[in-house]
Amino acid sequence: MIGTLDKAKLKERYDICIVGSGPSGMTLAAELAYSGLKIAMIESGSFKRSSLAEELKEVQSEKLPIKANSRERVVGGASSTWGGLSALLDPADLAHWPLSFDELLPYLKAAAKYHFPSLETFQNPSGTGWKFKNLADKLFVAVRPPFNFTSLVNIFNRKGVDLYTEATVAKLVSQNGRIKKVLCRSVDGQGFEVSAEIFILACGGIENSRLLLVSGLGNEYDQVGRYFMNHPKGYAGRLHLSKPLPVNNYYLPRVVGGRMVYAGLRLEEELQKEKGLLNACVQFEPDLGIFQKYAFAIWRRMPGFSTKVLTIFLPRTLRARWFADMEPRAENRVILSDKLDRFGSPLPKVVYDLSERDKATLEELFSQLRSGVERLELGKLTGTAADVLKVVKDDASHHLGGTRMGLSPQESVVNTECRVHSSENLYVVGGSVFPSAGCASPTMTMVALSIRLAEHVKSKLASKPRRTFKNQTSRTSSQKILIIGAGNRVRGDVLPVLESLPGFEITGIFARHASSLFGAHRSYDVRTMESLSVENLKGARFLYVSVPRETLAQVLSDLPGASSLEVIIDTPVLPAVKKYAHKFKRIHVAEDSVFLPWLDGLKGREVKEIECSQSVFRYHGMALVKAFGPINYGYRLGNKLYLKAGNTKVKIIEPRDYASGKLKIDGQEPDLTAIIAELIPEERGLLGEIKSTDTIVSKMGELKRVGLRRLLLAASRGEETWSLEEGLNDVRIDWLLHKVWIYLSI
């Protein structure tokens, strides 16, 4: 269930209450979802940013800054804005941890199912770097596009796994060493209580400390909030090369196996030990002058394209970007401000700064880099170590420490199981439990700790009777379907729709990289495309292909012919697809717009005029318009399209924006309540929570999910869906209207 706070829903006690829906919290929920335990997740934000959520993000800071956008109050947390970058902690970092690398290893491996790189990617990197003395390479790997943990929300379609949004936890209430409940506030300030057997804080490096401080928990030895760390960063100096740098150089972002990979430099660990220094890092970027602001953004998002461009303009100058490693110091801490938020809770205030040891590490790193450049005759490194210290101030949004892990309550807040020392049933997970920071992007390690904690919680509650919910029972199946692709379309639409259809059985999911998908019924292993064989296709009636349109033709080309297989492809349909149609029994186009449920009420009715103001998107709009008759003609004036379909005049205003768009049929907006009333329960379940402010356009994405369900159901019955010819025609009309500005049916 996904919804807002309601006292009627909160009468039952939960087994587990998780506070926060970012990477750590969502991973916990996904790991526990199929355990039979009753789980509540409490999230202060919603699926979209709101003015209240932005207000509640406020944090004060002293000495070094904390960026306003470094914390997120939204479902998915900081994964809604992160860059998807991963790195492993180094041995020098883990020397401060009460856990060894071997103890973390199985959970780091398991993190791959949440779209993190495999350990092999880090252990066997392609390419080699410069052979600097006293400097070691530090590998970073990014998934593009970055994985948003909101993609895991299908688990909340499962009975007994609930997500409460727009619910701000104000305090935890304890009695005799056990947490009894959390006190929450709704958007309008109403108070609610959530009771559970176990409570887990997973709301970020700053907020975890704040909640413990406000609640007076875990701070018997004045440890809560202390040892706060970050990776302060900044640009200083340029490396002017004597020879152009090859575009596949080890130190520049490049695509390896579909991942963006690059290396930085850090001090050799022997040198760190010898001089008592830390594990700071320097990275390089091509210096593109006045184009830097735009070009680097393109580089990050489209590394393959950027690499091709740079084969023509080989980089000769690199910018140096420095990342500090902060030693864990008690004086760097999160405290409570005198200023209160709208619910009466003190704001968090972060007081932290670089130590002399932090600065000495950066100075040594600069010195070693300059010496290495000169020794290898690479060129010249400009700037000074003093320049580095001046600029290394920016918040990297890696908020670590504050509820550090340790063996003793005198020196830490949580034990090695992430349980607060002084509480029997309160746990904390996320970057706040890190005993040291290193220079690694922390999210992969955070997720590994969540997987480890979930394993511990399941073991702790092993003797508790499990609930058997209706959605855990076996399902009879007759229509076997394989899926190629594991992106947002599959996670957000295809998977929940197929799970709502009792006659379908998903027999395999394949994609470029191995991972997992999480549905209401179970989790699904995603295997690599290389492992897809003819044997996998045997017995399957349908194959749903949901891949980027530029790769669709190649995927169909590589598939073995199967005359009994019906292929379903996403829009838009490119002409190149047509030459592979003969390999399969049939190709369906998954144009969910033509099965939208509100079209039912228009059957048999003469519609004179439709206005779609920012409520449809291009080729989807062409398919939708055809529901009223063949498109006779159309023309474009600026961002407005005018079409005639049968006897119906249609006006489409672009671009699409479901948040503010409008849809009017003969001057009237369709009644969302009346449309929902006509849906069967399985269809209503695909809509999520319905708010009083919702309209047919604000819920258009969910209604299209219902449309997809009806399309797949029609396909399973052998009925008409949307043909390849119709899909190609939609794209052709759309192209003519946007390129030629006019379309005439011939």
C-alpha positions in Angstrom: 0.0 0.0 0.0 1.2 3.5 -0.8 -0.6 6.4 0.9 -0.6 9.2 3.3 -1.1 8.9 7.1 -4.5 7.7 8.2 -5.3 6.7 11.7 -7.5 3.9 10.4 -4.5 2.4 8.6 -2.3 2.6 11.7 -4.3 0.5 14.2 -2.2 -2.6 13.6 1.3 -2.9 15.0 4.1 -3.5 12.4 7.0 -5.8 12.7 9.4 -3.3 11.2 9.3 0.4 10.8 11.8 2.0 8.4 12.3 5.8 8.5 13.5 7.1 5.2 13.1 5.9 1.6 16.6 6.7 0.2 19.0 4.0 -1.1 19.6 2.5 2.4 15.9 2.4 3.4 14.6 1.2 0.1 17.2 -1.6 0.0 16.1 -2.7 3.4 12.4 -2.7 2.4 13.2 -4.7 -0.8 15.3 -7.3 1.1 12.6 -7.7 3.7 9.5 -7.5 1.5 9.0 -11.2 0.8 9.8 -12.3 4.4 6.1 -12.3 5.5 6.9 -9.6 8.0 4.6 -6.5 8.2 6.7 -3.5 7.2 6.0 0.2 7.3 8.2 2.8 5.6 7.8 6.4 6.7 8.9 9.1 4.2 8.7 12.9 4.8 8.4 13.7 1.1 6.3 12.4 -1.8 7.0 11.2 -5.3 7.4 14.8 -6.4 9.1 17.7 -4.7 6.9 20.1 -2.7 7.4 23.4 -1.1 7.0 21.8 2.4 9.6 19.1 1.7 12.0 21.7 0.4 11.4 23.8 3.6 12.0 20.8 5.8 15.4 20.1 4.2 16.9 23.2 5.8 20.1 22.7 7.6 22.5 25.1 9.2 26.3 24.8 9.0 29.4 26.4 10.4 32.9 26.7 8.9 32.4 24.4 5.9 29.1 24.6 4.1 26.3 22.0 3.5 24.6 22.5 0.2 20.9 23.2 0.2 20.4 20.5 -2.4 22.6 17.9 -0.8 19.6 16.3 1.1 16.4 15.3 -0.5 12.9 14.8 1.1 11.3 12.8 -1.7 10.6 9.1 -2.3 14.0 7.6 -3.4 15.9 10.2 -1.3 19.2 11.4 -2.7 19.1 8.8 -5.5 16.8 11.2 -7.2 19.7 13.5 -7.8 22.9 11.5 -7.4 25.4 10.8 -10.3 25.3 7.0 -10.0 29.0 6.9 -9.0 30.4 3.9 -7.1 33.8 3.1 -5.6 35.1 0.7 -3.0 36.6 1.5 0.3 40.4 1.0 0.4 42.3 -1.1 3.1 43.4 2.2 4.6 39.8 3.2 5.1 38.7 -0.1 6.6 41.5 0.0 9.2 39.1 2.2 11.2 36.1 -0.2 10.9 35.1 -3.0 13.2 34.2 -4.9 10.1 36.8 -6.4 7.7 36.6 -6.3 3.9 36.0 -10.1 3.9 33.0 -9.5 6.2 31.5 -6.9 3.8 32.4 -8.8 0.6 29.3 -11.0 0.2 27.1 -7.9 0.7 29.1 -5.8 -1.8 28.6 -8.6 -4.3 24.9 -8.7 -3.5 24.6 -4.9 -4.2 24.9 -5.7 -7.9 21.2 -6.6 -7.9 20.5 -2.9 -7.2 22.4 -1.9 -10.4 25.8 -1.4 -8.9 28.9 -2.6 -10.7 30.1 -6.1 -10.1 33.2 -6.4 -8.0 35.0 -7.8 -11.1 34.6 -4.3 -12.6 36.8 -2.9 -9.9 39.2 -5.8 -9.6 39.9 -6.1 -13.3 39.7 -2.6 -14.8 40.6 -2.2 -18.4 43.4 0.1 -19.3 46.5 1.3 -17.5 47.5 4.6 -16.1 50.6 6.6 -15.6 53.3 4.9 -13.4 53.6 7.5 -10.7 55.9 6.9 -7.7 54.0 7.1 -4.4 50.6 7.4 -6.1 48.0 4.7 -6.6 45.0 4.6 -8.9 41.5 5.0 -7.5 38.8 3.5 -9.7 35.3 5.0 -10.0 32.4 3.3 -11.9 29.1 5.0 -12.8 25.8 3.5 -14.0 24.2 5.6 -16.7 21.5 6.7 -16.2 21.9 6.6 -12.4 19.6 4.1 -10.7 16.8 5.8 -8.8 15.7 3.7 -5.9 12.1 4.8 -6.5 12.2 2.0 -9.0 11.7 -0.4 -6.1 8.2 0.9 -5.2 6.5 -2.2 -6.7 7.2 -3.9 -3.4 4.5 -1.7 -1.8 1.9 -3.2 -4.1 2.4 -6.2 -1.8 0.0 -6.7 1.0 1.7 -6.1 4.4 4.4 -3.8 2.9 3.3 -0.1 3.3 4.8 3.2 2.3 3.5 6.3 4.0 4.4 9.5 2.2 4.3 13.1 3.4 4.8 11.8 6.9 7.6 13.5 8.9 8.9 11.7 11.9 9.3 14.2 14.8 10.4 11.9 17.6 11.0 8.3 18.7 9.4 7.3 22.1 11.4 4.9 24.3 10.4 2.9 27.4 12.8 0.6 29.3 15.4 0.5 26.6 12.9 -0.3 23.8 11.4 2.0 21.2 7.7 1.8 21.4 6.6 4.1 18.6 7.5 7.0 16.4 5.5 10.2 16.4 4.8 11.6 12.9 3.3 14.8 11.5 1.3 15.0 8.3 1.4 17.9 5.9 -1.3 19.7 7.9 0.4 19.1 11.2 -1.8 16.3 12.5 -0.1 13.9 14.8 0.1 10.1 14.2 1.8 7.2 15.9 3.4 4.2 14.3 4.2 1.2 16.5 6.5 -1.7 15.6 8.7 -4.4 17.0 11.9 -3.0 15.4 12.7 0.5 14.2 15.4 1.4 11.7 16.5 5.0 10.9 17.6 5.3 7.3 17.2 9.0 6.7 20.6 10.3 5.9 23.9 11.2 7.5 22.5 14.4 9.1 18.9 13.4 9.8 19.8 10.2 11.6 21.8 12.2 14.2 19.2 14.8 14.5 16.4 12.3 15.2 18.5 10.6 17.9 19.4 13.9 19.5 15.8 15.2 19.5 14.6 11.9 20.9 17.3 11.7 23.6 18.5 8.3 22.4 21.8 6.6 22.1 23.7 9.6 23.5 24.7 8.3 27.0 28.3 9.0 26.2 27.9 12.2 24.1 28.6 10.3 20.9 25.6 11.1 18.7 26.4 13.6 16.0 30.1 13.4 16.5 32.8 12.3 14.0 30.9 13.9 11.1 32.7 13.6 7.7 32.3 14.6 4.1 34.5 14.8 1.0 35.0 18.5 0.6 36.0 19.2 -3.0 37.2 21.9 -5.4 39.1 22.7 -8.6 42.7 23.9 -8.5 45.5 23.8 -11.0 45.7 22.5 -14.5 47.8 19.7 -16.0 49.2 21.0 -19.4 50.3 17.9 -21.3 53.2 17.8 -23.7 51.3 15.3 -25.8 47.6 15.0 -26.5 45.8 12.6 -24.2 44.2 9.6 -25.9 40.5 9.7 -25.4 40.5 6.2 -23.9 43.0 7.3 -21.3 42.6 5.7 -17.9 42.0 9.0 -16.1 39.1 10.3 -18.3 35.6 9.0 -18.2 35.2 6.2 -20.8 32.6 3.6 -21.5 33.6 0.0 -20.6 31.0 -2.7 -20.9 28.2 -0.1 -20.8 29.5 1.5 -17.6 31.3 4.8 -17.3 34.7 4.2 -15.8 37.6 6.5 -14.8 40.4 6.6 -12.3 41.7 9.2 -9.9 44.9 9.2 -7.9 45.6 8.9 -4.2 48.7 8.5 -2.0 50.1 5.0 -1.8 49.1 3.4 1.5 52.7 2.8 2.6 53.3 6.6 2.2 50.1 7.3 4.1 51.3 5.1 7.0 54.8 6.5 6.9 53.7 10.1 7.1 50.5 9.7 9.1 48.3 10.9 6.2 44.9 10.1 4.9 43.3 8.9 1.7 42.5 12.0 -0.3 42.0 11.8 -4.1 42.5 13.9 -7.2 40.6 13.4 -10.5 41.0 14.9 -13.9 38.6 16.4 -16.5 39.3 17.8 -19.9 39.6 21.6 -19.8 37.2 22.9 -22.5 37.3 26.6 -21.7 34.1 28.6 -22.2 32.3 25.4 -23.3 33.1 23.6 -19.9 29.7 24.4 -18.4 27.8 22.7 -21.2 30.3 20.2 -22.6 31.1 18.4 -19.3 27.4 17.9 -18.6 27.1 16.2 -22.0 30.2 14.2 -21.2 28.7 12.9 -18.0 25.4 11.9 -19.6 26.6 10.7 -23.0 30.2 9.5 -22.6 30.1 7.4 -25.7 29.1 10.4 -27.9 31.6 12.7 -26.1 34.4 10.2 -26.7 33.7 10.3 -30.4 33.9 14.1 -30.4 37.1 14.1 -28.5 38.8 11.9 -31.1 38.8 15.0 -33.2 39.6 17.5 -30.4 42.2 15.6 -28.3 42.5 17.1 -24.8 45.8 18.8 -24.1 44.8 20.5 -20.8 43.2 18.8 -17.8 41.5 20.4 -14.8 42.4 18.9 -11.4 39.6 18.3 -9.0 40.6 17.5 -5.4 38.6 15.5 -2.8 39.6 15.6 0.8 39.5 12.6 3.2 38.4 13.9 6.6 39.9 12.2 9.6 37.1 11.3 12.1 37.3 14.0 14.8 34.8 14.4 17.7 34.7 18.2 17.2 33.2 17.7 13.7 29.6 17.1 14.6 25.9 17.5 14.1 24.1 19.5 16.8 20.7 20.9 17.3 20.1 24.5 16.3 18.0 27.1 18.2 15.8 27.5 15.2 12.8 25.3 14.9 11.0 23.8 11.9 7.3 24.3 11.4 6.6 21.2 13.5 8.5 22.6 16.4 11.7 20.4 16.1 15.1 21.9 16.2 16.9 22.2 12.8 20.2 20.3 12.5 23.4 22.3 12.5 26.6 20.8 11.1 29.9 22.2 12.6 32.9 20.8 10.7 36.2 21.8 9.2 39.4 20.4 7.7 42.0 19.4 10.2 45.7 20.0 9.9 46.1 16.3 8.9 43.4 16.7 6.3 45.2 19.7 4.8 48.7 18.0 5.0 47.3 15.1 3.0 46.1 17.4 0.2 49.5 19.2 0.2 51.4 15.9 -0.1 49.1 14.7 -2.8 49.7 17.9 -4.8 53.5 17.6 -4.2 53.6 14.0 -5.3 51.5 14.7 -8.4 53.8 17.6 -9.5 56.9 15.5 -8.9 55.4 12.6 -10.9 54.4 14.8 -13.8 57.9 16.2 -14.0 59.6 12.8 -13.6 57.5 11.2 -16.4 57.8 14.4 -18.6 54.1 14.5 -19.0 54.0 18.3 -19.1 53.4 20.9 -16.4 51.1 21.1 -13.4 50.2 24.7 -12.6 49.0 26.1 -9.3 50.1 25.5 -5.8 49.1 23.4 -2.8 47.9 26.6 -1.2 45.5 27.0 -4.1 44.1 23.5 -3.4 43.5 24.3 0.3 41.7 27.5 -0.7 39.1 25.7 -2.9 38.5 22.4 -1.2 35.3 23.5 0.6 32.4 22.4 -1.6 30.0 19.9 -0.1 30.2 16.6 -1.9 26.9 15.5 -0.5 28.6 12.5 1.2 27.4 13.0 4.7 29.1 10.4 6.8 29.5 9.7 10.5 27.4 11.1 13.3 26.2 7.6 14.4 29.4 5.8 13.9 29.8 2.1 14.2 32.0 0.6 16.9 32.6 -1.9 19.6 32.1 0.4 22.6 29.3 2.8 23.5 31.9 5.1 24.9 33.3 5.6 21.4 30.4 4.9 19.0 26.6 4.9 18.7 25.9 1.6 17.0 27.4 -1.8 17.2 28.6 -4.0 14.2 24.9 -5.0 13.6 24.0 -1.3 13.3 22.0 -1.5 16.5 22.1 1.5 18.9 24.1 0.3 21.8 21.6 1.3 24.5 18.4 0.1 22.7 17.2 -3.4 22.1 15.2 -2.6 19.0 16.6 0.5 17.3 18.9 0.3 14.4 20.6 3.0 12.2 21.8 2.4 8.7 23.4 4.6 6.0 26.5 6.8 5.7 26.1 8.0 9.3 27.4 4.7 10.6 30.7 5.0 8.7 33.7 5.1 11.1 35.9 6.7 8.3 35.3 8.3 5.0 38.2 7.6 2.7 37.7 9.1 -0.8 35.1 6.5 -2.1 31.6 7.4 -3.2 29.7 5.8 -0.4 26.4 4.6 -1.8 27.5 1.1 -2.8 28.8 0.4 0.7 25.7 1.9 2.3 23.5 -0.5 0.3 25.8 -3.4 1.2 25.3 -2.5 4.9 21.5 -2.4 4.4 21.5 -5.9 2.8 23.6 -7.1 5.8 21.2 -5.5 8.3 18.2 -7.0 6.6 19.8 -10.4 7.0 20.3 -9.8 10.7 16.7 -8.5 11.2 15.2 -11.6 9.5 17.3 -13.8 11.7 16.3 -11.8 14.8 12.6 -12.2 14.0 13.0 -15.8 12.7 10.8 -17.2 15.6 8.0 -14.7 15.0 5.0 -16.2 13.1 5.0 -15.1 9.5 1.8 -13.7 8.0 0.6 -15.4 4.8 -0.9 -12.8 2.5 -3.1 -13.5 -0.5 -0.4 -12.2 -2.8 2.0 -14.8 -1.6 0.0 -17.8 -3.0 0.9 -19.6 -6.2 -0.6 -18.4 -9.4 -1.8 -20.5 -12.3 -0.3 -19.5 -15.6 -0.8 -20.3 -19.2 0.8 -17.4 -21.1 4.6 -17.6 -20.7 6.4 -14.3 -21.4 10.1 -13.3 -21.5 11.3 -9.7 -21.2 14.3 -8.0 -22.7 15.2 -4.8 -20.9 15.2 -3.8 -17.2 14.8 0.0 -17.4 12.2 2.3 -16.0 9.5 1.2 -18.5 9.8 -2.4 -17.3 10.2 -1.6 -13.6 7.5 1.0 -13.5 4.9 -0.3 -15.9 5.5 -3.7 -17.5 6.3 -5.6 -14.4 3.3 -4.4 -12.2 1.0 -4.9 -15.2 2.1 -8.5 -15.8 1.8 -9.3 -12.1 -1.8 -8.0 -12.2 -2.6 -10.5 -15.0 -3.2 -13.9 -13.5 -2.8 -15.6 -16.9 0.8 -14.5 -17.5 4.0 -16.1 -16.2 7.3 -14.2 -16.5 9.8 -17.0 -17.3 12.9 -14.8 -17.7 14.2 -11.2 -17.8 17.4 -10.3 -19.8 19.3 -7.0 -20.0 22.8 -5.7 -20.7 23.8 -6.1 -17.0 22.8 -8.6 -14.4 20.6 -7.1 -11.6 17.2 -7.8 -10.0 13.7 -6.4 -10.3 11.3 -6.3 -7.4 7.6 -6.9 -7.9 4.6 -7.3 -5.7 4.8 -11.1 -5.8 8.5 -11.7 -5.8 11.9 -10.6 -7.0 13.2 -11.5 -10.4 16.8 -12.2 -11.4 17.9 -10.2 -14.5 20.4 -12.1 -16.5 22.7 -10.8 -19.2 21.8 -10.8 -22.8 24.8 -13.0 -23.5 23.0 -15.8 -21.5 19.8 -15.7 -23.6 19.5 -18.8 -25.7 17.1 -20.6 -27.9 16.2 -22.8 -25.0 14.9 -19.8 -23.1 12.5 -19.0 -25.9 11.0 -22.5 -26.0 7.5 -22.6 -24.6 7.2 -18.8 -24.5 4.3 -17.3 -26.3 5.3 -13.6 -25.9 8.6 -11.7 -25.8 8.4 -8.1 -24.5 11.3 -6.0 -25.8 11.8 -2.7 -24.0 15.2 -1.3 -24.9 16.4 2.1 -26.2 14.9 2.7 -29.7 18.4 3.0 -31.3 19.2 -0.6 -30.2 15.8 -2.2 -30.9 16.6 -3.3 -34.5 19.9 -4.8 -33.4 18.2 -6.8 -30.6 15.6 -8.2 -33.0 18.3 -9.0 -35.5 20.3 -10.9 -33.0 17.3 -12.9 -31.7 16.8 -16.4 -33.3 13.8 -16.7 -35.5 10.7 -18.1 -33.7 7.6 -18.5 -35.8 5.4 -19.2 -32.8 6.7 -16.1 -30.8 4.7 -12.9 -30.6 6.9 -9.9 -29.9 5.7 -6.8 -28.1 7.8 -3.6 -28.7 7.6 -0.2 -27.1 7.1 3.0 -28.9 8.3 4.8 -31.0 8.6 2.3 -33.8 11.5 2.9 -36.3 11.3 1.7 -39.9 14.3 -0.5 -39.5 12.2 -2.8 -37.3 10.0 -3.9 -40.2 12.6 -6.0 -41.9 12.7 -8.4 -38.9 8.9 -8.9 -38.6 9.1 -12.1 -40.7 11.1 -13.8 -38.0 8.1 -13.9 -35.6 4.5 -14.8 -35.6 3.4 -11.3 -34.9 4.7 -7.9 -33.6 2.5 -5.9 -31.3 3.2 -2.3 -30.5 2.7 -1.5 -26.8 0.8 1.7 -27.6 -1.1 1.9 -24.3 -2.8 5.2 -25.3 -5.3 3.4 -27.6 -6.6 1.4 -24.6 -7.0 4.2 -22.2 -10.0 3.5 -20.0 -11.6 6.9 -20.4 -12.1 6.1 -24.1 -14.7 3.6 -23.1 -17.2 6.3 -22.2 -16.9 7.9 -25.6 -17.8 4.8 -27.6 -20.9 5.5 -29.7 -20.8 9.2 -28.9 -20.1 11.8 -31.5 -17.2 13.9 -30.3 -16.8 17.2 -32.0 -13.8 18.7 -30.4 -10.9 17.6 -28.2 -8.2 19.8 -26.7 -5.1 18.2 -25.2 -3.2 20.9 -23.4 0.2 19.5 -22.4 -1.5 16.1 -21.8 -0.2 13.9 -24.6 3.2 13.2 -26.1 3.8 13.3 -29.9 3.4 9.8 -31.4 1.2 8.7 -28.5 -1.0 11.6 -29.4 -1.3 10.4 -33.0 -2.4 7.0 -31.8 -4.9 8.5 -29.3 -6.4 10.7 -32.0 -7.1 7.7 -34.2 -9.6 6.4 -31.6 -11.9 9.0 -33.1 -11.3 8.1 -36.7 -8.5 8.1 -39.3 -6.4 11.3 -39.3 -7.5 13.2 -42.5 -5.1 16.1 -42.1 -3.1 18.1 -39.6 -0.8 21.1 -39.3 1.5 22.7 -36.8 1.7 26.3 -35.6 4.5 26.8 -33.1 3.8 24.5 -30.2 0.2 23.8 -31.3 -1.0 20.9 -33.5 -4.4 21.0 -35.3 -5.8 17.7 -36.6 -9.0 16.3 -38.1 -9.7 12.7 -37.2 -13.0 11.5 -38.7 -15.5 14.2 -37.7 -13.5 15.3 -34.7 -11.3 18.3 -34.5 -8.3 17.9 -32.2 -5.9 20.6 -30.8 -2.7 19.5 -29.1 -0.6 21.9 -27.2 3.0 20.9 -26.4 5.1 20.0 -24.4 3.5 17.3 -22.2 3.3 18.1 -18.5 1.0 15.9 -16.5 1.4 18.1 -13.5 -0.4 21.1 -15.1 -1.9 19.7 -18.3 -5.6 19.7 -19.2 -7.8 17.5 -21.3 -11.2 18.7 -22.6 -13.7 16.8 -24.7 -16.4 19.0 -26.1 -15.4 21.6 -23.6 -15.6 19.3 -20.6 -12.9 17.6 -18.6 -13.6 13.9 -18.1 -14.6 12.9 -14.5 -11.8 10.9 -13.0 -14.0 9.5 -10.2 -16.5 8.2 -12.7 -13.7 6.6 -14.8 -12.2 4.9 -11.7 -15.6 3.6 -10.7 -15.8 1.6 -13.9 -12.4 -0.2 -13.4 -12.1 -3.7 -12.1 -10.1 -4.1 -8.8 -6.9 -5.3 -10.6 -7.0 -2.1 -12.8 -7.7 0.2 -9.8 -4.7 -1.4 -8.1 -2.4 0.0 -10.9 -3.4 3.6 -10.1 -1.8 3.9 -6.7 -3.2 6.4 -4.2 -5.9 8.8 -5.6 -5.9 12.3 -4.0 -8.7 14.7 -4.1 -6.6 17.1 -6.2 -6.0 14.4 -8.9 -7.3 14.9 -12.4 -7.5 12.7 -15.5 -4.2 14.3 -16.6 -2.3 14.1 -13.3 -3.1 10.3 -13.3 -2.5 9.8 -17.0 0.7 7.8 -16.5 -1.2 5.4 -14.2 -4.2 5.3 -16.6 -1.8 4.4 -19.4 -0.6 1.5 -17.2 -4.3 0.3 -17.2 -4.2 0.7 -21.0 -1.1 -1.5 -21.3 -2.9 -4.1 -19.2 -5.8 -4.1 -21.5 -3.6 -4.3 -24.6 -1.7 -7.3 -23.2 -5.0 -9.0 -22.2 -6.3 -8.5 -25.8 -3.0 -10.0 -27.2 -3.4 -13.0 -25.0 -6.9 -13.5 -26.4 -5.8 -13.2 -29.9 -7.7 -9.9 -30.4 -6.5 -6.8 -32.2 -4.0 -4.7 -30.4 -1.8 -2.1 -32.2 0.0 -3.3 -35.2 3.4 -2.6 -36.5 1.9 -0.7 -39.4 -0.1 1.5 -37.1 2.9 2.2 -35.0 5.0 3.2 -38.0 2.1 5.4 -39.2 2.0 7.2 -35.9 5.7 8.0 -36.0 5.4 9.1 -39.7 2.5 11.5 -39.0 4.4 12.9 -36.0 7.6 13.4 -38.0 5.7 15.2 -40.8 4.0 17.6 -38.4 7.2 18.4 -36.5 9.5 18.6 -39.5 7.3 19.7 -42.5 4.6 21.2 -40.3 1.8 19.6 -42.3 0.2 16.2 -42.9 -2.3 15.2 -45.5 -3.8 11.7 -45.8 -3.4 10.3 -49.3 
